[in-house]
């Protein structure tokens, strides 16, 4: 379970390292859940969550809290409003 949480957090943090400007349109995240043998897990509950965080640039409070169940391919799909962290 800790490995799955780490994987989800890594997926959420990685795009921030490569994004510097506010984007238009919704952000999308696809999470694939696998077991220790690499088999995809269907029916797993995946929570995409970012606790309320205030953007230091514009003082906008961001909050994401969504839950999905993985499909037959072991994937959960999320769409949410992106927040810009850096000035352009």
C-alpha positions as CSV (number, residue, x, y, z in Angstrom):
1,X,0.0,0.0,0.0
2,X,2.9,2.4,0.8
3,X,4.3,1.7,-2.7
4,X,1.0,2.6,-4.3
5,X,0.8,5.9,-2.4
6,X,4.4,6.7,-3.2
7,X,3.7,6.0,-6.9
8,X,0.7,8.3,-6.9
9,X,2.5,11.1,-5.2
10,X,5.4,10.7,-7.7
11,X,2.9,11.0,-10.6
12,X,1.5,14.2,-9.1
13,X,4.9,15.8,-8.4
14,X,6.7,14.9,-11.6
15,X,4.7,17.2,-13.9
16,X,5.4,20.2,-11.6
17,X,9.1,19.8,-12.1
18,X,8.7,20.3,-15.9
19,X,5.9,22.9,-15.8
20,X,6.6,26.6,-15.3
21,X,3.6,28.5,-16.7
22,X,-0.2,28.4,-16.3
23,X,-1.8,26.1,-18.9
24,X,-5.3,26.4,-20.3
25,X,-7.7,23.6,-20.1
26,X,-8.0,20.8,-17.6
27,X,-5.2,18.7,-16.3
28,X,-5.4,14.9,-16.6
29,X,-3.9,12.1,-14.6
30,X,-4.0,8.4,-15.4
31,X,-3.0,6.1,-12.5
32,X,-2.2,2.4,-13.2
33,X,-2.3,0.1,-10.2
34,X,-0.2,-3.0,-10.3
35,X,0.7,-5.7,-7.8
36,X,4.2,-6.9,-6.9
37,X,4.3,-9.2,-9.9
38,X,3.4,-6.5,-12.3
39,X,-0.2,-7.6,-12.8
40,X,-2.7,-4.8,-13.3
41,X,-5.4,-4.6,-10.6
42,X,-9.0,-3.9,-11.5
43,X,-11.5,-2.6,-8.9
44,X,-8.9,-0.9,-6.8
45,X,-9.9,2.4,-5.2
46,X,-7.5,5.3,-6.1
47,X,-7.6,8.6,-4.3
48,X,-6.1,11.7,-5.9
49,X,-5.6,14.2,-3.2
50,X,-3.8,17.5,-2.6
51,X,-4.6,19.0,0.7
52,X,-5.4,22.7,0.5
53,X,-2.3,24.6,-0.5
54,X,-2.1,28.3,-1.0
55,X,-0.1,29.4,-4.1
56,X,2.5,31.8,-2.9
57,X,2.4,33.8,-6.2
58,X,-1.3,34.6,-6.4
59,X,-2.7,33.4,-3.0
60,X,-5.1,31.1,-4.7
61,X,-6.0,28.1,-2.6
62,X,-5.8,24.8,-4.6
63,X,-7.6,21.7,-3.4
64,X,-8.0,18.3,-5.3
65,X,-9.8,15.4,-3.7
66,X,-11.1,12.8,-6.1
67,X,-11.7,9.1,-5.9
68,X,-12.0,6.6,-8.8
69,X,-12.1,2.8,-9.1
70,X,-9.6,1.2,-11.6
71,X,-11.1,-0.3,-14.7
72,X,-10.4,-3.7,-16.3
73,X,-7.0,-2.5,-17.4
74,X,-6.1,-1.4,-13.8
75,X,-6.3,2.3,-14.6
76,X,-8.1,5.2,-13.0
77,X,-8.6,8.5,-14.9
78,X,-8.8,11.9,-13.3
79,X,-9.5,15.4,-14.7
80,X,-8.9,18.6,-12.6
81,X,-8.1,22.3,-12.9
82,X,-4.4,22.9,-13.0
83,X,-2.8,25.5,-10.8
84,X,0.2,27.7,-11.9
85,X,3.0,27.8,-9.3
86,X,5.7,29.8,-11.1
87,X,5.5,33.2,-12.7
88,X,6.0,33.4,-16.4
